[in-house]
C-alpha cells in the first residue's frame, strides 16, 4: 500500500523537512486531514523518545 496525502493536508505536509516527509511516506499511511498528520507525527516522536 502506498501512502496517501489528501489535498486538504498537502500544503501542511509540504512544509515538513524532506527527512520527515520520507519517514511518513515509508509508513504507508492515509492522511485525510490534519488530525491524521498530527497522529503520525506523534507516533514518530514517541518512537524517537525510546
MOJO-V914358 format. One record per residue. N is the residue number from 1. RES is the residue in one letter. PHI is phi as a letter, one per 20 degrees, with the letter a starting at -180 (999 if undefined). D_CENTER is the distance of its C-alpha to the mean C-alpha in Angstrom with 2 decimals. Layout:
# MOJO-V914358
n:N res:RES phi:PHI d_center:D_CENTER
n:N res:RES phi:PHI d_center:D_CENTER
This chain:
# MOJO-V914358
n:1 res:X phi:999 d_center:14.85
n:2 res:X phi:e d_center:12.49
n:3 res:X phi:f d_center:8.94
n:4 res:X phi:c d_center:9.46
n:5 res:X phi:d d_center:8.19
n:6 res:X phi:f d_center:11.08
n:7 res:X phi:g d_center:13.32
n:8 res:X phi:f d_center:13.05
n:9 res:X phi:d d_center:9.51
n:10 res:X phi:g d_center:10.01
n:11 res:X phi:g d_center:11.99
n:12 res:X phi:f d_center:9.70
n:13 res:X phi:g d_center:6.88
n:14 res:X phi:f d_center:10.04
n:15 res:X phi:e d_center:11.18
n:16 res:X phi:f d_center:8.93
n:17 res:X phi:f d_center:10.91
n:18 res:X phi:g d_center:11.27
n:19 res:X phi:f d_center:10.93
n:20 res:X phi:f d_center:7.59
n:21 res:X phi:f d_center:6.36
n:22 res:X phi:f d_center:8.56
n:23 res:X phi:f d_center:7.49
n:24 res:X phi:f d_center:4.14
n:25 res:X phi:f d_center:6.77
n:26 res:X phi:f d_center:9.31
n:27 res:X phi:e d_center:8.26
n:28 res:X phi:l d_center:9.41
n:29 res:X phi:d d_center:7.43
n:30 res:X phi:d d_center:8.51
n:31 res:X phi:d d_center:6.86
n:32 res:X phi:e d_center:10.38
n:33 res:X phi:b d_center:10.43
n:34 res:X phi:f d_center:9.42
n:35 res:X phi:f d_center:10.11
n:36 res:X phi:f d_center:7.57
n:37 res:X phi:f d_center:4.83
n:38 res:X phi:f d_center:7.39
n:39 res:X phi:f d_center:8.00
n:40 res:X phi:f d_center:5.21
n:41 res:X phi:f d_center:5.92
n:42 res:X phi:f d_center:9.41
n:43 res:X phi:f d_center:9.51
n:44 res:X phi:f d_center:8.88
n:45 res:X phi:f d_center:11.49
n:46 res:X phi:f d_center:13.74
n:47 res:X phi:f d_center:13.90
n:48 res:X phi:f d_center:14.77
n:49 res:X phi:f d_center:17.46
n:50 res:X phi:e d_center:19.25
